[in-house]
């Protein structure tokens, strides 16, 4: 075994909580005590320098390039391995430009577009018919992905306590399913804002198909432009968008929401959360969500309190997101040949790694998903029971 290989095995030996086998040049090297739970074959190993700079980036890129071969199910392997994410190395000084990107409007629009403007046809391959790209709500074991997404939206709209004639703003509206459901079921007027041209185009198409032109509109707008928009709403919602705002901008974001909410207005914030503040993962930031940062639950609640947002309800949907991601990956695998034909094998491996790794981190409690229900200052008109 070469010196580089010896150093590699020594580095990987730190991840010994679950026994597994590393295969190098047809030779097997057991890690940890007990019967191995999985095996990983390395056709080419990252250098120790790469692993120390960012373990996530080094291993992630190796998988993308096909240098790593998982013997077994990718999700099950990651589910056993990523519980040790705290042992990963990250040199924040060397990776400063990657991890701490600019929070300017211009740069954040570019970052959002890099992910969401891949093309609507790509997302239609593996999302459900609603085109919902956020956590579903699985009421039963046999709930389908489509049903889970409908359940999620229905649950959000009920929490907002919408009444006919009210107005609703969806900040980061995606492809518009939530606002379409709100308009059809509650007869509200709605405005969606997004930074994605592809999402705006698809949402406008759906508005036309549903004949909701008199109730709904979508704007290509940064949330920071809301205070100057002159818009006022009875309720607001943001699903899976605040993760793109960036630490340091959360107070700005909540102030912008407050600026468009009427006194007592209801605001539901649905976002991927964490127990503690963390700058983010290098591989995710480089390849999936540039600039993405996961807020902790406590920092959002603290900032909201300072702005006189009253917290009515907090709900964790962590395990629902695990199931959502596994459904997405199942759909992705069915469409994998199409993805490879259009984008290439490395792109396909990148996306399946993203979907399975995220599912594993939710399962392990490394990240969470919270829905927080606020009111803009005191509202004594809402029902006093929790599940109104």
C-alpha positions in Angstrom: 0.0 0.0 0.0 1.3 3.4 -0.9 1.9 6.2 1.5 -1.1 8.1 0.1 -3.3 5.1 0.5 -2.1 4.6 4.1 -2.9 8.2 5.0 -6.3 7.8 3.3 -7.2 4.8 5.4 -5.9 6.5 8.5 -8.1 9.5 7.8 -11.2 7.4 7.0 -10.7 5.4 10.3 -12.1 8.4 12.2 -15.6 7.5 10.9 -15.8 4.3 12.9 -19.1 4.5 14.7 -20.7 2.1 12.2 -18.4 -0.7 10.9 -17.8 -0.7 7.1 -15.3 -1.8 4.6 -13.1 0.2 2.3 -12.0 -1.5 -0.9 -8.8 -0.3 -2.6 -7.1 -2.2 -5.4 -9.3 -5.2 -4.6 -8.0 -5.3 -1.1 -10.5 -4.9 1.8 -9.8 -2.6 4.8 -12.3 -2.9 7.7 -13.2 0.3 9.6 -14.7 0.1 13.1 -15.6 -2.9 15.2 -18.1 -5.6 14.3 -19.6 -6.9 11.1 -19.4 -4.3 8.3 -22.8 -2.7 7.4 -21.7 -1.6 4.0 -18.7 -1.4 1.7 -17.3 1.4 -0.4 -14.8 0.9 -3.3 -12.5 3.7 -4.2 -11.2 3.6 -7.8 -9.2 6.8 -7.1 -8.7 8.3 -3.7 -8.8 12.0 -2.7 -5.6 13.3 -1.2 -5.4 14.0 2.6 -5.1 17.7 1.8 -8.4 17.6 -0.1 -10.1 15.6 2.7 -8.8 18.1 5.3 -9.8 21.1 3.3 -13.3 19.7 3.0 -14.2 16.1 3.6 -17.6 16.8 2.1 -16.3 18.3 -1.1 -13.6 15.7 -1.5 -15.9 12.7 -1.1 -18.8 14.4 -2.9 -16.7 15.2 -6.0 -15.2 11.7 -5.9 -18.7 10.2 -6.1 -19.8 12.5 -8.9 -16.8 11.5 -11.0 -17.4 7.8 -10.4 -14.2 7.4 -8.3 -16.4 6.0 -5.5 -18.6 2.9 -6.0 -21.2 2.1 -3.3 -21.8 -1.6 -2.9 -25.5 -1.5 -2.0 -28.1 1.2 -1.6 -26.8 4.8 -1.7 -29.3 6.2 0.8 -28.9 3.3 3.3 -25.1 3.8 3.2 -25.3 7.5 3.7 -27.9 7.1 6.4 -25.3 5.0 8.4 -22.3 7.2 7.5 -23.6 10.8 7.7 -24.5 10.5 11.4 -20.8 11.2 11.8 -21.0 14.5 9.9 -19.5 16.3 12.9 -16.2 14.5 12.3 -15.9 16.0 8.8 -13.1 18.5 8.3 -13.7 22.0 6.8 -11.1 24.7 6.4 -13.3 27.8 6.4 -10.3 30.1 5.7 -9.4 28.3 2.5 -13.1 28.0 1.5 -14.2 31.4 2.6 -15.3 32.6 -0.9 -17.3 29.5 -1.4 -19.0 29.3 1.9 -19.5 33.0 2.7 -20.8 34.4 -0.6 -22.1 37.9 -1.2 -25.6 38.7 0.0 -26.2 41.4 -2.6 -29.4 41.3 -4.6 -27.5 40.7 -7.9 -25.5 37.8 -6.5 -28.4 36.1 -4.7 -30.5 36.3 -7.9 -27.7 34.6 -9.8 -27.4 31.9 -7.1 -31.1 31.2 -7.0 -31.2 31.1 -10.8 -28.4 28.6 -10.9 -30.6 26.1 -9.1 -34.2 26.8 -10.1 -33.6 27.8 -13.7 -32.1 24.5 -14.8 -35.3 24.1 -16.6 -38.9 23.3 -15.8 -38.7 20.1 -17.8 -36.0 18.8 -15.5 -38.0 19.3 -12.4 -41.1 17.8 -14.0 -39.2 14.5 -14.4 -39.1 13.8 -10.7 -41.4 16.2 -8.8 -45.1 15.3 -8.5 -47.9 16.9 -10.6 -48.1 19.9 -8.2 -44.5 20.8 -8.9 -44.0 21.3 -5.2 -40.3 21.5 -4.4 -40.6 21.4 -0.6 -41.5 19.0 2.2 -44.8 17.1 1.9 -47.0 15.9 4.7 -47.6 12.1 4.9 -50.7 11.4 6.9 -50.6 7.6 6.4 -48.0 5.0 5.5 -49.5 4.6 2.0 -49.8 8.4 1.3 -48.4 9.1 -2.2 -46.1 12.0 -2.9 -48.8 13.9 -4.7 -51.2 13.4 -1.8 -48.5 14.5 0.7 -47.9 17.7 -1.2 -51.6 18.5 -1.4 -51.8 17.7 2.4 -48.9 20.1 3.1 -50.5 23.0 1.2 -53.9 22.3 2.7 -52.4 22.3 6.2 -50.6 25.6 5.6 -53.7 27.3 4.2 -55.7 26.1 7.2 -53.1 27.5 9.6 -53.3 30.9 7.8 -57.1 31.0 8.6 -57.9 32.4 5.2 -61.4 33.8 4.5 -63.0 34.8 1.2 -61.8 38.1 -0.1 -58.6 38.1 1.9 -55.2 38.8 0.2 -52.2 36.5 0.5 -48.5 37.0 -0.5 -46.3 34.0 -1.2 -42.7 35.0 -0.9 -40.7 32.5 -3.0 -43.8 31.1 -4.6 -42.1 28.5 -6.8 -44.3 27.2 -9.5 -47.4 28.5 -7.8 -49.4 25.5 -6.5 -50.0 27.0 -3.1 -51.5 30.2 -4.4 -53.6 28.4 -7.0 -55.1 26.2 -4.2 -55.7 29.3 -2.0 -57.5 31.1 -4.9 -59.6 28.1 -5.8 -60.6 26.9 -2.3 -60.7 30.1 -0.3 -61.3 32.7 -3.0 -58.5 34.9 -2.0 -56.4 37.3 -4.1 -52.8 36.4 -4.2 -49.4 37.7 -5.3 -46.3 35.5 -5.6 -42.8 36.7 -5.9 -39.8 34.7 -7.2 -36.3 35.3 -8.6 -36.6 32.4 -11.0 -37.7 33.3 -14.6 -38.5 29.7 -15.3 -40.8 29.4 -12.3 -42.5 32.7 -13.2 -43.1 31.5 -16.7 -44.6 28.2 -15.5 -46.7 29.9 -12.8 -48.2 32.4 -15.3 -49.1 29.5 -17.6 -50.9 27.7 -14.8 -52.8 30.9 -13.8 -54.0 31.1 -17.4 -55.0 27.4 -17.5 -56.9 27.7 -14.3 -58.6 31.0 -15.4 -57.4 32.8 -12.3 -56.1 36.0 -13.9 -58.4 38.1 -11.8 -57.2 36.6 -8.6 -53.5 35.8 -9.0 -50.3 37.5 -10.2 -46.6 36.6 -10.0 -43.8 39.1 -9.9 -40.0 38.7 -10.6 -39.0 40.4 -7.4 -36.4 40.3 -4.6 -38.0 40.2 -1.1 -36.0 43.4 -0.3 -38.2 45.3 -2.7 -41.4 44.5 -0.9 -41.4 47.6 1.4 -41.4 49.9 -1.6 -44.0 47.9 -3.5 -47.0 49.5 -1.8 -48.5 46.1 -1.4 -50.5 45.1 1.7 -51.8 41.7 2.6 -54.0 40.0 5.2 -51.6 37.0 5.3 -48.2 35.9 4.0 -46.4 32.6 3.6 -42.9 31.6 2.7 -42.0 28.0 1.9 -38.4 26.9 1.5 -37.1 30.4 0.6 -35.5 31.8 3.7 -32.7 29.3 3.3 -31.5 31.5 0.4 -31.5 34.8 2.4 -28.2 34.2 4.2 -27.2 34.7 7.9 -27.2 38.4 8.6 -30.2 39.1 6.5 -32.9 37.3 8.5 -33.9 40.5 10.3 -34.1 42.3 7.0 -36.2 39.5 5.6 -38.7 39.5 8.5 -38.9 43.3 8.4 -39.8 43.1 4.8 -42.5 40.6 5.6 -43.8 42.9 8.3 -43.9 45.8 6.0 -46.6 44.2 3.8 -48.6 42.6 6.5 -51.6 44.3 8.0 -51.8 44.7 11.8 -52.6 41.2 13.2 -51.8 39.6 9.8 -50.8 35.9 9.9 -47.5 34.8 8.6 -46.4 31.2 8.1 -42.7 30.5 7.7 -41.8 27.0 6.4 -38.1 26.3 6.2 -35.2 23.8 6.7 -33.8 24.5 10.2 -31.0 23.4 12.5 -30.4 23.1 16.2 -27.4 25.4 16.0 -26.0 28.1 13.7 -23.8 26.6 11.0 -22.3 28.3 7.9 -23.2 25.4 5.6 -21.7 22.5 3.7 -19.0 23.2 1.1 -20.2 20.5 -1.4 -23.9 21.7 -1.2 -22.8 25.3 -1.7 -20.6 24.6 -4.7 -22.9 22.3 -6.6 -26.5 22.5 -5.4 -27.4 25.7 -3.4 -24.8 28.4 -3.8 -25.1 30.8 -0.9 -27.6 28.6 0.9 -27.6 28.8 4.7 -29.8 26.9 7.1 -31.1 29.1 9.9 -31.5 27.7 13.4 -34.9 27.6 15.0 -33.8 29.8 17.9 -32.3 32.6 15.9 -35.5 33.0 13.8 -37.7 33.0 16.9 -35.4 35.6 18.6 -35.4 37.9 15.7 -39.2 37.6 15.2 -39.8 38.4 18.9 -37.7 41.6 18.6 -39.9 42.7 15.6 -43.2 41.9 17.6 -44.1 38.8 15.6 -46.1 36.7 18.0 -45.4 33.0 17.8 -48.6 31.0 17.7 -47.4 27.5 16.7 -44.1 25.7 15.9 -44.2 22.3 14.2 -41.4 20.0 13.1 -41.8 18.0 9.8 -38.3 16.5 9.8 -39.3 12.9 9.1 -41.8 14.1 6.5 -38.9 15.6 4.6 -37.0 12.4 4.8 -39.9 10.6 3.1 -40.3 13.4 0.6 -36.7 13.2 -0.5 -36.9 9.4 -0.8 -39.9 9.7 -3.1 -38.1 12.3 -5.2 -35.1 10.0 -5.5 -37.3 7.1 -6.5 -38.8 9.3 -9.3 -35.3 10.5 -10.2 -34.0 7.0 -10.6 -36.9 6.2 -12.9 -36.0 9.2 -15.1 -32.2 8.8 -14.7 -31.6 7.7 -18.3 -33.3 10.9 -19.5 -31.3 13.0 -17.1 -28.0 11.4 -18.2 -28.9 11.9 -21.9 -29.6 15.6 -21.4 -27.1 16.5 -18.7 -24.5 13.8 -18.4 -23.6 11.0 -15.9 -21.7 13.3 -13.5 -24.8 15.6 -13.2 -27.0 12.6 -12.5 -24.7 11.3 -9.8 -24.5 14.8 -8.3 -28.3 15.0 -8.0 -28.8 11.5 -6.7 -26.1 12.2 -4.1 -27.9 15.4 -3.1 -31.3 13.8 -2.7 -30.0 10.7 -0.8 -27.6 12.7 1.4 -30.3 15.2 2.4 -32.7 12.4 3.2 -30.1 10.9 5.4 -29.3 14.2 7.2 -33.0 14.6 8.0 -33.3 11.0 9.2 -30.2 11.6 11.5 -31.6 14.9 12.9 -28.7 16.9 11.5 -31.2 19.2 9.9 -34.9 19.7 10.6 -37.9 21.3 9.0 -40.1 23.7 10.9 -43.3 25.5 10.2 -43.7 28.6 12.4 -47.0 30.5 12.6 -46.7 34.2 13.5 -49.0 37.1 13.8 -47.9 40.7 13.1 -48.3 42.0 16.6 -51.2 40.8 18.8 -54.3 39.2 17.1 -57.2 38.4 19.4 -59.6 37.6 16.6 -58.2 34.1 15.7 -59.8 31.0 17.3 -58.1 30.2 20.6 -57.7 26.5 19.9 -54.4 25.2 18.4 -55.8 23.4 15.4 -58.4 25.9 14.2 
